[in-house]
């Protein structure tokens, strides 16, 4: 905590230097971190809580259904689970079924159930983004669960003025490039989040305990790589090695192409548990580059509308999450042998289509409809 003389000294030094921003930064520091970093940590904990709730059902479904055998048995040339591992798996199932009922859910029904987590989610982001812009993110962080808006001060908003800039937003191809990217990249994300536990437990024949641990591993690595990717993007930009738009498109291309190729290759390495897990971890790690690419590009083209645009982007993300698990369940139920291959092929095709659209129309400069006007604080 800063003492009175320290504050006076700091203010005096700042007054002589004329650097008000440094004064605000110093005064905002309390304890071991600044208010800005503390708020960022709190928002990340909110995100952690949200995705934990969504992941719980994905992990629980393999244990809730009574059909836990893989859709198709490997042929004689592939690696079979050991007798001890299979025995432990059977014992775990017996213990679980003694405590909880099993359900006759087909893969198609499972896909619908996993999609239902997002049915209501796309109704909240837009109003939550608007409320956060008026009252701040702290108000709706405890009411609307999709409050992920940045803490930019935007006082005296007027809905009428927002509508004046809306028909411009609709015609903005750079904005549509980001919207399409959100939909396509979250299509893959929600597919992986919903079906990784099922894939590990059914195809790899992992027991319930190991399935939960192995399912979490790709996402843990992905969280770390998001931070590293952001640091790398900041380094390239601060050293003026690459332009901002080049960084956005390069990171997006890396985060889309390599994971797509890896996931399409998954069915051909399912005979090896170690290779399958390596592929899943690599896919999650490399796809995190998109977080420093198209997924933050809305901050570049319209920094004054971050709250509203983040809500709009979340709508497209949740729509993808409401469709992709259902589509995956349909493919798995239609063809038990090639269902997983079709799921990964479809996800890769959707993801690459979004990349092409973004590479063509993506921009990183502030758009005309998002520039400051003298008659509004919006």
Order of alpha helices (4+ residues) and beta strands (2+ residues): alpha-alpha-beta-beta-alpha-alpha-alpha-alpha-alpha-alpha-alpha-alpha-alpha-alpha-alpha-alpha-alpha
